[in-house]
């Protein structure tokens, strides 16, 4: 695999798409163009993502069909679309084009084709046919595959809470991701897709975890957590405080790096939310509302030497405060 085609993270790709939408509409200010130049130069991965989008544009030259039409239509009035919809219509149009060239290694087409999904900032509760309760967190997607032999839920993206239904059903209940499968043993648990694997958190009873490409299996019990990777199971650790707080609309952290807090808040916010490197490792403890990320960001300022830099409605960065030195806590 060449450097040009090497996959980039979904967060970096989202940022590159946002910049393309901004700059292609011809309405980007000088400040925004300068900010883009800084973003592009900050990382080899940023440059690679931008190059891949450029290659996509070249692929569409001379082609026809609904995907190209959707891509071109998305650039008409794109400033208005981005402000109103964030990752909505414009994002879908770009996703159609990206799928043809990049594949779901870069932008998960399975999200858009899933049986059930939530948008950015949305949560949704579903009761399945066996009375199992599934709660989808922000920007999450699942496929439901029940048959005569098993009850299977495939988590394509994001995070879900599961409370299994009838315990008299002889069919095993399994949650599956690319990294592995999790068999419920009469339980409540959380499954979250992360960049480096699938995080399983058991809230009640037990779950049997099995990596996709290995024969090992391990049973996690109430209060335990584990990262599942395709070829192995990570160490079993105690459940992190506030793991299920998102179901109550809160983000709860205890001495967490600011970069992790911002990354989590970004999952609930349309557009780009980032943090400057000089303050990324500051530590913070607290509770923050997920339904109002603007309020959550403002709550950082009394306790940390930071301020909020807002270039556009959808491009926000937490930076060092000019009035307070950014000493690490």
Number of C-alpha atoms within 10 A of each C-alpha: 6 6 9 15 13 14 20 17 14 15 17 19 21 18 21 24 20 21 21 16 24 21 17 14 15 11 12 17 13 9 11 17 14 12 14 19 11 11 15 18 11 11 11 11 19 18 16 21 26 21 15 21 20 12 15 17 15 11 14 18 9 7 10 9 8 11 19 20 14 18 21 14 14 21 19 14 12 21 20 11 18 22 14 12 14 20 23 14 16 24 19 16 21 23 24 19 23 22 17 13 16 19 15 15 13 21 22 17 17 15 21 16 13 17 13 17 24 20 17 19 19 16 19 15 14 13 13 13 11 14 13 15 17 21 18 27 27 23 20 26 24 26 19 15 12 16 9 7 10 14 19 20 20 18 27 24 23 21 22 24 21 22 18 20 19 11 15 6 11 11 14 14 23 20 21 23 23 17 21 21 23 25 19 22 19 17 19 21 26 20 22 20 21 13 8 11 20 26 18 23 29 25 23 17 15 21 26 15 24 24 25 19 13 13 9 12 14 14 15 23 19 17 16 20 24 21 23 27 21 18 15 19 22 14 10 16 13 13 17 14 10 14 16 18 15 17 16 9 15 17 20 19 21 13 11 15 18 22 19 16 20 19 14 14 23 20 20 21 22 20 21 21 22 18 22 14 12 12 21 19 17 19 18 18 15 13 15 23 18 25 16 15 19 14 12 18 19 13 15 19 14 9 10 21 19 24 19 17 15 12 13 15 12 15 18 18 17 23 19 22 16 10 9 11 11 16 12 13 10
